[in-house]
Amino acid sequence: MFALAAIVGTISYVVFGLGLMARLQSQVLTVVVVGSIVTLGLWVRMQLKIHHHMPKLSRIEKCLLMLISTQLLINLIGALGPELGFDALWYHLTLPKIYLEQTRVFYLPGSLFAYSAIPKLTEMVYLLGLWAHGAVIAKLINYSFGVLILAALYRLARTYLSRAYALLTVLVFSSNLVFAWQSITAYVDLARTWFDVLALLAWVTFTQKKKTSLLMVCGAMVGLATATKMIGLSSLLIFVAMLLMHKKRSIKNLVALVLPAILIPLPWFAFAFIATGNPIFPVFSPFISFSISMPYIPYRLEDFKQLLLLFFRSSDPLSPIYAMVFPFVFVVRKKLNLTHPVLLYSLLSLVLWFHLPKDGGGRFALAYLPIWSLAAVLIMSAIQQKFIRAILLSSVIVIAMMTIAYRGVANAKYLPVIVGKETEQQFFMAHLNFSFGDFYDEDGVIKKIVGDTPVLIMGGHNLFYADFRFVHETTLKSAKEAHQFSYILIFDKELPDQFSTYRLVYENPTTRAKLYKQSSR
């Protein structure tokens, strides 16, 4: 699994390097894609040789596996459908699409694409998917990261638990609505979560084998998580704290942990620094609001209310099983070692998450949910009362079935377009949120009008489905540059008076788009 993470990271940095050299041409990308497929194929073949036998499953194991498989199947339906995710249409897919069009990776100034300076390990892999077959391939890549999380979590759980309890751990995690939602869209949180789970797996292996090289692997996984999502660097604080509490703490081990975690995402930080003068741009810039709550004791009642809202009233609520199980830690504290790596990681990550921004809802807790799931099942397995364990097990199964039902209904809208009973245009016109910044060129009219001529876009937000060359107004260095464009596309507003020489040539009330053409120069 660590080798696969290294392969993914290498592929991403190869694409990044080619982009910096402005070499994202079809011939070069063909070589990269073919090489990637061959490498991944050899890795899969090696894994199949290692795991060639199928174990006999008990009745409860079959039940748990069936629920997990059903969830994955329903998530796959959403992954096979067209992209609707806000952030994916904003920059996760739009930036790679722009890079492909211009055959290079570069920084786009301005507020709309401020995230063009952040680490984009996963987006570089998505770029290959977009080049190969569009957004669906990118979504399937993201879906695959979700499957890899479950595999890594199962492997980690088997370190401490029986096969049945390990499958239960996977089910607890996969039943989170935030995981199911993230599995159907081209965000980057699943990739970061996979690297984080692998980081803890490397740490646990280090505590067993006492090899410093495993600390380097742990740090490398944190580095890959950071190169995927900059906030992933916060996980390094957890492992540094765990190392300082470990009997094998030393300067050598600390360097082995921290160095790869910093070096791996360093090219992206250098990219941001060269482009903006700030290695962690857009943090501490006017384009993003970012704050970290300073620790204080006791916590305010309002803070705990905010925490509970993420379980019960968030748009992507966390599974209630955590709130049901964790109070039992006080009951089984004598049976469980509270310095257990999983329990310690869970406590430290909960404290860390509590002080990070929560404007992402349950999504910002996703990286820690696999370990919280394992901690919850460890606690369940230590409860001596069979009746209580039965209630908790039943609750996990009920929550899993509710997730299946809820996501089944939510993903049903993708089936007509997947099976060909509905065109993509019909789907987009029915499901894109044009009042919230989405855009789609209905019937390709704008593309037919403008041809290869670049269009200046004023307003709008999620421009992935713009099938023509465009420049957004926020990326312009001066107002004078706007007059160099023959076409201007605006949303939900009137054309400014300074463009009096432009006349309206197309208007779509549904998409709220108006296209103007310069009548004279």
C-alpha positions in Angstrom: 0.0 0.0 0.0 2.9 2.4 0.7 4.3 1.5 -2.7 1.1 2.5 -4.3 1.1 5.8 -2.5 4.6 6.4 -3.8 3.5 5.6 -7.3 0.5 8.0 -7.1 2.8 10.7 -5.7 5.4 10.1 -8.5 2.8 10.3 -11.2 1.5 13.6 -9.8 4.9 15.2 -9.6 5.8 14.0 -13.1 2.7 15.8 -14.4 3.5 18.9 -12.3 7.1 18.9 -13.6 5.9 18.6 -17.2 3.5 21.4 -16.6 6.2 23.7 -15.2 8.1 23.0 -18.4 5.0 23.7 -20.6 5.1 20.2 -21.9 1.5 19.0 -21.4 1.1 18.0 -25.0 -0.8 14.9 -26.1 2.3 13.0 -27.1 3.9 13.5 -23.7 0.7 12.7 -21.8 0.2 9.5 -23.8 3.6 8.3 -22.5 2.7 9.3 -18.9 -0.7 7.6 -19.0 0.7 4.4 -20.6 3.5 4.3 -18.1 1.2 4.9 -15.2 -1.2 2.1 -16.4 1.7 -0.4 -16.8 3.1 0.5 -13.4 -0.2 0.2 -11.6 -0.9 -3.0 -13.5 2.4 -4.6 -12.3 1.6 -3.5 -8.7 -1.9 -5.0 -8.8 -0.4 -8.2 -10.3 2.1 -8.4 -7.4 -0.7 -7.9 -4.8 -2.8 -10.6 -6.4 0.1 -13.0 -6.1 0.5 -12.2 -2.4 -3.2 -12.4 -1.6 -4.2 -15.3 -3.8 -6.6 -17.1 -1.5 -10.1 -16.1 -0.5 -10.9 -16.7 3.2 -14.1 -18.4 4.3 -16.4 -15.8 5.8 -18.8 -16.2 8.7 -22.4 -15.2 8.5 -21.8 -11.8 10.2 -18.8 -11.2 8.1 -20.8 -11.8 5.0 -23.5 -9.4 6.2 -21.0 -6.7 6.9 -19.2 -7.2 3.6 -22.5 -7.1 1.8 -23.4 -3.7 3.4 -20.0 -2.3 2.5 -20.3 -3.5 -1.1 -23.8 -2.1 -1.5 -22.6 1.3 -0.2 -19.7 1.2 -2.7 -22.0 0.2 -5.6 -24.4 3.1 -4.8 -21.4 5.5 -4.5 -20.2 4.2 -7.9 -23.4 5.2 -9.5 -22.8 8.8 -8.4 -19.2 8.6 -9.5 -20.2 7.5 -13.0 -22.5 10.5 -13.4 -21.6 14.0 -14.6 -19.9 16.3 -12.1 -22.0 18.7 -10.0 -19.7 19.4 -7.0 -19.2 23.1 -6.3 -15.5 23.0 -5.5 -14.8 20.6 -8.4 -16.5 22.9 -10.9 -14.8 25.9 -9.3 -11.2 24.8 -9.2 -10.4 21.1 -8.6 -11.3 20.3 -12.2 -11.3 23.7 -13.8 -7.7 24.5 -13.1 -6.4 21.2 -14.6 -8.6 21.9 -17.6 -7.0 25.3 -18.1 -3.6 23.8 -17.7 -4.4 21.3 -20.4 -5.6 24.0 -22.8 -2.5 26.0 -22.3 -0.2 22.9 -21.9 1.4 24.4 -18.8 0.9 24.7 -15.0 0.9 28.3 -13.9 -0.5 30.7 -11.3 -3.7 32.6 -12.1 -3.9 35.9 -10.3 -7.1 37.3 -8.8 -9.8 36.1 -6.4 -11.6 33.4 -8.4 -8.6 31.2 -9.0 -6.7 32.1 -5.8 -6.4 28.4 -5.1 -4.2 27.9 -8.2 -1.2 28.5 -5.9 -2.0 25.7 -3.4 -0.5 22.2 -3.5 -2.4 20.2 -6.1 -1.1 16.6 -6.0 -4.5 15.1 -6.7 -5.5 17.7 -9.3 -2.4 16.7 -11.3 -3.7 13.1 -11.4 -7.1 14.4 -12.3 -5.5 16.3 -15.2 -4.6 12.9 -16.8 -8.2 11.8 -16.3 -9.5 14.9 -18.0 -7.1 14.4 -20.9 -8.1 10.8 -21.3 -11.9 11.0 -21.1 -13.2 14.0 -19.2 -14.6 14.5 -15.7 -16.0 11.0 -15.2 -12.4 9.5 -15.2 -11.4 12.1 -12.7 -14.4 11.2 -10.5 -13.5 7.5 -10.8 -10.0 8.3 -9.7 -11.4 10.0 -6.6 -13.8 7.1 -6.1 -10.8 4.8 -6.1 -9.2 6.7 -3.3 -12.3 6.0 -1.3 -11.9 2.3 -1.9 -8.2 2.5 -1.0 -9.1 4.1 2.3 -11.3 1.1 3.2 -8.5 -1.3 2.3 -6.0 0.6 4.3 -8.4 0.9 7.3 -9.1 -2.8 7.2 -5.4 -3.6 7.2 -4.8 -1.2 10.1 -7.8 -2.6 12.0 -6.6 -6.2 11.6 -3.5 -5.2 13.6 -5.7 -5.1 16.7 -9.0 -6.8 15.9 -10.5 -10.0 14.5 -11.7 -10.1 10.9 -15.3 -9.4 11.8 -14.5 -6.4 14.0 -12.1 -5.1 11.2 -15.0 -5.3 8.7 -17.2 -3.6 11.3 -14.7 -0.8 11.5 -14.8 -0.3 7.8 -18.6 -0.3 7.9 -18.7 2.4 10.6 -16.5 4.6 8.5 -18.2 4.0 5.1 -21.6 4.7 6.6 -20.7 8.4 7.1 -22.6 10.5 4.7 -19.6 12.7 4.2 -17.6 9.7 2.9 -20.5 8.7 0.6 -20.8 12.2 -0.8 -17.1 12.6 -1.3 -16.9 9.4 -3.2 -19.1 10.7 -6.0 -17.3 14.0 -6.7 -13.8 15.1 -7.8 -12.7 16.7 -4.5 -9.3 15.9 -2.9 -10.4 15.0 0.7 -10.4 11.3 0.1 -6.9 11.3 -1.2 -5.7 13.2 1.8 -7.6 10.8 4.1 -6.0 7.8 2.4 -2.5 9.2 3.0 -3.4 10.0 6.6 -4.5 6.4 7.3 -1.3 5.1 5.7 0.7 7.5 7.9 -0.9 6.0 11.1 -0.4 2.5 9.7 3.3 3.3 9.2 3.5 4.7 12.8 1.8 1.5 14.2 4.3 -0.6 12.3 7.1 1.5 13.7 6.0 0.9 17.3 6.1 -2.8 16.6 9.3 -3.1 14.6 11.2 -0.1 16.0 12.7 0.7 12.6 13.5 4.4 12.0 12.8 3.9 8.3 9.1 3.4 9.1 9.1 6.9 10.7 10.3 8.2 7.4 7.5 6.4 5.7 5.1 7.9 8.1 6.5 11.4 7.4 6.3 10.7 3.7 2.6 9.9 3.9 2.0 13.1 5.8 4.0 14.9 3.1 1.8 13.4 0.4 -1.3 14.4 2.4 0.0 18.0 2.6 0.8 18.1 -1.1 -2.8 17.0 -1.6 -4.4 19.5 0.8 -2.3 22.0 2.6 -4.1 21.6 5.9 -2.8 18.0 5.9 0.4 19.4 7.4 -1.5 19.7 10.7 -1.4 15.9 11.0 2.4 16.3 11.5 1.6 17.9 14.8 -0.2 14.8 15.9 2.7 12.5 15.0 5.3 14.8 16.6 3.3 14.8 19.8 3.0 11.0 19.7 6.7 10.7 19.1 7.6 13.0 22.0 5.4 10.7 24.2 7.1 7.6 22.9 10.0 5.8 24.6 11.9 5.8 21.3 11.9 9.6 21.1 15.2 11.1 19.9 16.4 13.9 17.6 17.2 11.3 15.0 13.7 9.9 15.0 12.2 13.4 15.0 14.2 14.4 11.9 13.3 11.1 10.2 9.6 12.0 10.8 9.6 15.7 10.0 12.0 15.9 7.1 10.0 14.0 4.5 6.8 15.6 5.6 8.3 19.0 4.8 10.4 18.1 1.7 7.6 16.3 -0.3 5.2 19.3 -0.5 8.1 21.7 -0.8 8.0 22.1 -4.6 4.4 23.3 -4.3 5.3 25.8 -1.5 8.2 27.0 -3.7 5.7 27.4 -6.6 3.4 29.5 -4.5 6.3 31.6 -3.1 7.7 32.4 -6.6 4.3 33.3 -7.9 2.9 35.3 -4.9 5.7 35.8 -2.4 3.8 33.7 0.1 4.5 29.9 0.3 1.2 29.1 1.8 -0.9 31.4 -0.4 -3.9 32.2 -0.2 -3.7 31.9 3.6 -3.0 35.3 5.1 -4.2 36.9 1.8 -7.3 39.0 1.2 -8.8 36.1 -0.8 -9.4 33.7 2.1 -10.6 33.9 5.6 -8.6 31.5 7.8 -8.4 31.4 11.5 -7.2 29.0 14.2 -8.8 29.0 17.6 -6.2 29.2 20.4 -6.5 26.4 22.9 -8.2 27.3 26.2 -9.6 25.4 29.1 -12.4 25.1 30.0 -14.1 25.2 26.6 -17.2 27.2 26.2 -20.6 25.6 26.0 -21.0 27.2 22.5 -18.0 25.2 21.3 -19.6 21.9 22.2 -22.8 23.0 20.7 -21.0 23.6 17.4 -19.4 20.2 17.7 -22.7 18.5 18.2 -24.2 20.3 15.2 -21.7 18.5 12.9 -23.2 15.2 14.1 -26.9 16.1 13.8 -27.5 19.2 11.7 -24.7 19.5 9.3 -25.4 19.1 5.5 -23.0 16.1 5.7 -23.5 14.9 9.3 -21.1 12.5 11.0 -22.3 9.1 12.0 -24.0 9.2 15.5 -22.2 5.9 16.4 -19.2 7.9 17.6 -21.4 9.8 20.2 -23.0 6.5 21.2 -19.8 4.6 21.7 -17.2 7.0 23.0 -18.8 7.5 26.5 -18.1 3.8 27.1 -14.3 4.6 27.1 -14.7 5.4 30.8 -16.3 2.0 31.4 -13.6 0.0 29.7 -10.6 2.3 30.6 -9.1 -0.5 32.7 -9.3 -3.0 29.8 -7.9 -0.6 27.2 -4.6 1.2 27.3 -5.4 4.8 26.9 -2.0 5.4 25.3 -2.9 2.9 22.6 -1.8 4.5 19.3 -5.3 4.5 17.9 -6.9 6.0 21.0 -4.1 8.5 21.4 -4.3 9.6 17.7 -8.0 9.9 18.1 -7.7 12.2 21.1 -5.0 14.4 19.6 -6.8 14.6 16.2 -10.1 15.6 18.0 -8.3 18.3 19.9 -6.6 19.5 16.7 -9.8 19.4 14.7 -11.6 21.3 17.4 -9.3 24.3 16.8 -9.4 24.2 13.0 -11.9 26.1 10.9 -15.2 24.2 10.6 -16.7 26.0 7.6 -16.2 22.8 5.6 -18.7 20.9 7.9 -18.0 17.2 8.3 -15.7 17.3 5.4 -12.9 18.8 7.5 -13.2 15.9 9.9 -13.1 13.3 7.1 -9.3 12.7 7.4 -9.8 11.6 11.1 -13.0 9.6 10.7 -11.3 6.3 9.8 -9.2 6.3 13.0 -12.2 7.5 15.0 -14.1 4.5 13.6 -11.4 2.1 14.6 -11.3 3.7 18.1 -15.0 3.3 18.4 -14.9 -0.4 17.4 -11.9 -1.0 19.8 -14.1 0.4 22.6 -17.1 -1.8 21.5 -15.0 -4.9 21.5 -13.8 -4.2 25.0 -17.4 -3.9 26.4 -18.1 -7.1 28.4 -21.9 -6.8 28.4 -23.2 -8.7 25.3 -26.5 -6.9 25.4 -24.8 -3.5 25.0 -22.5 -4.8 22.3 -25.6 -6.2 20.5 -27.3 -2.8 20.7 -24.3 -1.0 19.3 -23.8 -3.5 16.5 -27.5 -3.2 15.6 -27.1 0.6 15.6 -24.1 0.4 13.2 -26.2 -1.8 10.8 -29.2 0.4 11.0 -27.1 3.5 10.3 -25.5 1.7 7.3 -28.9 0.8 5.9 -30.0 4.4 6.3 -27.0 5.6 4.5 -27.7 3.2 1.7 -31.3 4.4 1.4 -30.4 8.1 1.6 -27.6 8.0 -0.9 -29.5 5.6 -3.1 -32.3 8.2 -3.5 -29.7 11.0 -3.9 -27.8 9.2 -6.6 -30.8 8.0 -8.5 -30.8 11.2 -10.6 -27.6 10.0 -12.3 -29.1 6.7 -13.6 -31.0 8.1 -16.7 -27.9 9.9 -18.0 -25.6 6.9 -17.3 -27.8 4.5 -19.2 -28.4 6.9 -22.0 -32.1 7.7 -21.4 -31.2 11.4 -20.8 -28.6 13.5 -22.5 -25.9 15.3 -20.6 -27.4 18.6 -21.7 -30.8 17.7 -20.2 -29.1 16.6 -17.0 -27.0 19.8 -16.7 -30.0 22.1 -17.4 -32.0 20.3 -14.8 -29.4 19.9 -12.0 -26.8 22.7 -12.3 -27.3 25.6 -9.9 -27.2 28.6 -12.2 -28.3 30.9 -9.4 -25.2 29.9 -7.4 -22.5 30.5 -10.0 -22.6 27.3 -12.1 -22.4 27.7 -15.9 -23.2 25.5 -18.9 -23.2 26.5 -22.6 -26.6 25.1 -23.6 -26.6 23.7 -27.2 -23.0 24.9 -27.5 -24.3 28.2 -28.8 -21.6 30.4 -27.3 -18.9 28.1 -28.6 -20.4 28.3 -32.1 -20.5 32.1 -32.0 -17.0 32.8 -30.6 -15.1 29.9 -32.2 -11.5 30.1 -31.0 -11.7 33.7 -30.0 -11.0 34.2 -26.2 -14.0 35.5 -24.2 -13.8 37.8 -21.2 -16.1 36.5 -18.4 -17.6 38.9 -15.9 -19.2 37.3 -12.9 -19.9 33.6 -12.7 -18.0 31.2 -10.5 -17.9 27.5 -11.5 -16.7 27.6 -15.1 -15.6 24.0 -15.7 -18.3 23.5 -18.4 -17.2 26.5 -20.4 -16.3 24.8 -23.7 -14.5 27.8 -25.2 -11.4 29.8 -24.4 -12.0 32.4 -21.7 -10.3 34.8 -19.3 -12.0 35.8 -16.1 -12.1 39.4 -15.1 -10.5 38.8 -11.8 -7.2 37.7 -13.5 -6.8 40.9 -15.4 -4.0 43.3 -14.3 -5.8 46.5 -15.3 -9.3 47.6 -16.6 -7.7 48.5 -19.9 -7.1 44.8 -20.7 -10.9 44.2 -20.8 -11.3 46.2 -23.9 -8.9 43.9 -25.8 -11.6 41.2 -26.0 -14.0 40.9 -28.8 -16.6 39.1 -26.7 -17.7 39.6 -23.1 -19.9 37.1 -21.2 -21.6 38.3 -18.1 -23.9 36.8 -15.5 -26.8 38.3 -13.5 -25.9 41.9 -14.2 -25.9 44.5 -16.9 -22.9 45.4 -19.0 -20.9 48.3 -17.5 -21.3 51.6 -19.3 -17.6 51.6 -20.3 -18.4 48.9 -22.8 -20.9 50.9 -24.8 -19.5 49.7 -28.1 -20.5 46.1 -27.3 -23.9 44.8 -28.5 -25.9 41.8 -27.1 -25.6 38.7 -29.4 -26.9 36.0 -27.2 -28.9 35.6 -24.0 -30.0 32.6 -22.0 -32.5 33.2 -19.2 -32.0 29.8 -17.7 -28.2 30.0 -17.4 -28.4 33.7 -16.7 -25.7 34.3 -19.3 -25.5 37.2 -21.7 -22.9 37.4 -24.5 -21.8 40.7 -26.0 -19.7 41.4 -29.1 -17.7 44.5 -29.8 -19.2 46.2 -32.8 -16.3 48.5 -33.5 -12.7 49.0 -32.5 
